[in-house]
Amino acid sequence: MASVTDIESVLKEKRVFPCDPAFAARAHVKSADEYEALYRRSTEDPGAFWAEVGRELSWFEEPIRTLEWNCPDAKWFVGGKLNVSSNCLDRHLTTVRRNQAAIIWEGEPGDTRVLTYQMLHSEVCRFAAALKRIGVHKGDRVAIYLPMIPEAAIAMLACARLGATHSVVFGGFSAEALRDRINDAQARFVITADGGWRRGAVVALKDAVDEAVEETPSVERVVVVKRTGTPVKMNRRRDLWWDELVAGVPAACEAEPVDSEHPLFILYTSGTTGKPKGVVHSTAGYLAHVQVTTKLVFDLKDEDIYWCTADIGWVTGHSYVVYGPLANGATTLMYEGAPNQPQPDRFWEIIERYKVNVLYTAPTAIRTFTRWGDEWPQKHDLSSLRLLGTVGEPINPEAWTWYRRVIGGNRCPIVDTWWQTETGGILISPLPGAVPAKPGSCTKPFPGIVPEVVNRDGKPAATNDGGYLVIKQPWPGMLRTVWGDHARFVKEYWSQVPGMYFTGDGARRDEDGYFWVMGRIDDVVNVSGHRLGTMEIESALVSHACVTEAAVVGRPDEIKGEALAAFVTLAAGTRADDALRKELREHVGKEIGAFAKPDDIRFTEALPKTRSGKIMRRLLRDLAAGKESVGDTTTLEDFSVLAKLREEDE
Ligand code: PRX
């Protein structure tokens, strides 16, 4: 792990953008004073604050206690019984929301679907009833490997309705990665499609499933959505078409009351060591957290069309495409494809056509848009937008300013939201009518959340000094465990700074109490907002017959945030050439997924190591970034290795 002194903020951003008075006047939280009072109240008596949030949910049985905290094990809304799908659907059916659009969907080829709350409810009930018929029970794990189509949300909600725990696997993951996730969770069912559209081509999801399930003994049934019409092999004993499965099934399925702490979903994310971890989220705490953050951070209004561009395969898709918006009865827009299909103005065209009000996207996308040029957004009327959001990595002030000016017409506030797969929902973010923005800062904590920047010994860092970002009090959306490995949960999140949740991010807090997150302090890289453990890519490389050792580090990249640089040593007699580079990249693509392919591969005779055999990643990072290494190298085992790598760099 890098030392705290490595975490230096290079940002010298001093601008402050005050809240727009007209926006603030209509906002849920209307002023800095109101925010401060709410924050104070929420931290002085967190139980009372979260209990109030919990009362906004619809319960079969009310909880008897808000929190049971036995660090690091939390139980929220103890004794309560509820169901997430009835919170997202049924409770809206007795209100005017019944006939409002729940999901507005657009496929990449331009086909569209609109599902009102009533229609979505029917689809979810029908599919849940069909799943029940094929043996899906409360407590089962169901893997979902789908493109961004309404069936993805329907499948998640149907699982929730039955009390089955879903594990959504991003469609960009390879068959191998899917197999490992299915096996880890011991999923009995897989829901997939004959394909999905991406940049005009079909993503062959069913082929990947066929390959994966050859080595997943737990899988009994595979349900396949017809999306692209691409011919796929159907195994008669195992595979079922979605449309045939639901044909004739009545749209009736009571929501199963589950315990507050019942696991709603598992979502795999990368860690520093070992295989990906299955982050487990609960039912009531998770739902309460995403419901209140969606409402206050995006300042939802009844008439809004809200668009979060994340894929359902990532936590942002879970919390802010599906559960948060639907729990609030909002209209959530889903788009299947790429932002430059058929042209680089697809997002702006969608915003103009549907008159989108709130846009939530990632810094990497924003940087890509700046590259494509202002002419694309300028072709479109974006005046419906009233609020913009970002998530996934630190946003550089240039991209922030561009987003505000070109997309937001200098009119829309920007909410830079900091959170993680593990946190379930947003923890640090401005409330747009109450907290003035500073470009590049995620600003202040959400009510009820107590972050701190600390040194290694857990003492608070001085103002503007870099340190570890920790969370000092439990919050409802926090992960409950790592699936099948509670010890890992305790070790990775609760043991680094005892008694506090360790985020793995470096940060500083400025004189106004604003947080500036500077990125990961461990060997996790953030490529285009996708979190990757360098160790996973190293294992993939080493599994190739020609590779003996590999070290992967991140290097700064203007568009992706970080790019992947691999240093590879080869088995004797192997030819180090471009053909092998290409082969290794393909190999990583096959093992993990195309987004994990290293950007650079450098062959080297040996890797620089300390006397105890640890790879000196800091040196490699500096080399990859083209910086001269200034660190202490006296523990280097073999100086010639470093000299050699440097030479090659020249
Ligand atoms: O390093 C932080 C960065 O993304 C990490 C979490 O990644 P993941 O679990 O994949 O979830 C991404 C979507 C929630 C964090 O540890 N990160 C996320 N949001 C921000 C951020 N870094 C700076 N500013 C943000 N707003």
Residues whose N, C-alpha, C, O or C-beta is under 5 A from the ligand:
A	BS01	PRX	T316 T390 V391 G392 E393 P394 D416 T417 W418 W419 Q420 T421 E422 C442 T503 D505 V517 G519 R520 G529 R531
